[in-house]
């Protein structure tokens, strides 16, 4: 009986096994579609935002070079750029609701590539073909590497998908990996802030590390808010949960402080350095936050993780090459450098710049005491001719009043 029943049992279990096997490919296909939708939304958002910023910059430049008395916010070009910027940011915000955090964050390299291409297309200078290629070879190479890195990121990105419900976000928020990560991040942020504020360590790495740590929390909260909004649109209301408003407040607060530190960095350093270093640090911190909070790489094999890391490194290199090719502004030097004057003997150390000094010195410059200088360098004394009036109608001859020399 057992031998006769086993074929029938196998026939009964075969459809079930086939059905169980067919579910997994459908799930993987659906996850890939969500990743693709999120990646396309992020690429579209960054591309439109880059075009919008360049359009607003073009509006400012055109007003500065004309006699138009209108303010920039009264021009159609500036408002068109603002509307495009809002559309691009909306696309980036929506992308977090579909794809994992670790996939969306590195795609911000698209904005840097787009800005480089727009700058090359609308360049005002005229170059010969050979000079043009030699001048922008790094930009072309960087754009190519960034595109290759983006392709690897989208292809081998993590496939972790879960509904951003209030229960799931709360569970991730109190998990021990994220609590440990938050502890390390808070300690690092406090130390960096101490050196930056108290020790005046205005290094670009310190400022951009502060931006990156704040940015990692910004993207975590952005994904939570966007995901809960999407789940609410799909029919399960999540906007009445307190965790939604906690994440919303944290998102706004961290974004404001992040913009504050970025503004301080832009006053001290070149925008090209900020773009490259900031992209590398912010992407690394955001991927680490996504891996600990949302467990993006849970269940991924080693090959996919290594290829994803390779895509990040290639994108980093591409952004570095693009920003390295930008021209650095030459600062204006209003002071006098004595070694730049032909025929003038250098009277100070190593030809450093000299500026006026109002410390009762005879000469123009930073020399405070002329007594120790040789007589050949002492300032010349000019004769002062005065008239002394005698009795009426009689004028006394003029006499000279000379300043005493050093020997007297």
C-alpha positions, 0 to 999 in steps of 0.5 A: 500500500505504501508503494502504491500510495507514493506515486499518487502523493508525488502527483498531488505534491507536484503542483504545490511544489511547482506553485511554490517555485513559481512564486519566487521568480515573480517576487524577484521580478517585482523587486527588480521592477521596483528597483528600476522604477526607483532608479529611473525616478532618481535619475530623472530627478537629479537630471531635472534638478541639474538643468534647473540650477543651471537655468537659474544661474543663466538667469542671474548671469544674463541680468548681470550682463545687461541693463535690465533693472528687474530683479531675478525673481521677476524673470520667466527664466528664473521661475522656470528653473524653480519649477523644474527644481521642485519637479526634480526634488519631487522625483528624488523624494518619490524614488526612496519609496520604491527602491532601497536607500543604498541604491538611490543615494549613489545616483546623485552622481547623475547631477554632477555628470549633467552639470559637467555636460551642460557646462561643456555645451554652453561654454563661451570660449572657442577652442580648436578641436585638439585643444578642446579634447585635451582640455576636457579629456578628464571630464569625458573620462569622468562622465564615462566612468560615472555612467559605468558606475551607475549601471553597475549600481542599478544592476547589482543594487540590493533587492530588500523591499518591505512596506514602510509601515509604522510598525516596521519603522519602529522595529528598525528604530529600536534594533540594536545594530541601529542603536549602536550605529547611532551611538558611534555617529553621535560620538563622532559628530560631537568630536568633529563639532568640538574641533570645528567650533572650539579648535577652529579646525576649518578643514574641508574634510571635517566640515563635509564629515559633519554634512555627511553624518547629518545627511545619513540621518536625512536620507533615512528619515526621507525614505521612512516618510516617502514609504509611509506616504506611498503605503497610505496612498495604496490604502493602508493609512500611516499618517496618523502614527506618531512615528511619521511626524517624528521622522518628518521633524527629524528630516526637516531639522537635519536637512536645515543643519546640513544646508548650514554646514554646506553654506559654511564650507562654500565660503571657505573652499571651492565648489569643485572640492565640495562636490567631489569630497562631499559626494564620496563622504555622504554616499558612504555614510548614507549606504552605511546608515541604510545597511544598518537601519533598513538592512539593505544587504540582508540576504545578498550574496557576496558577488552582488555586494562586491559588484555594488561596491565596485560600482560605487568606487567607479562612480567616485572616481568619475566624480573626482575626475569631473570636478578636478577638471574645473578651473580654480579661481585666481584670488586678487592680491592687492598688496605689493610684492617687492621681489616683483619690482625690477631693480629694487633690492629686496629689503625683507625676508623672502619677498613676502607681500608688504602692506601699509603700516600706520605705526609711526614709521617713516617708510611705506611698508611693514618696517616699524623701526628705521634706526637699525637700517643703513643710511642709504635706506633712510628716507630723504629729508626735504628742505623747508623754506619759510619766510620771517617777516621783520618790520614793516616794509622790510622782509628778512631773507629766507632761512632753511630748517633742516631735520637733524641727521642721525650723526647729529 
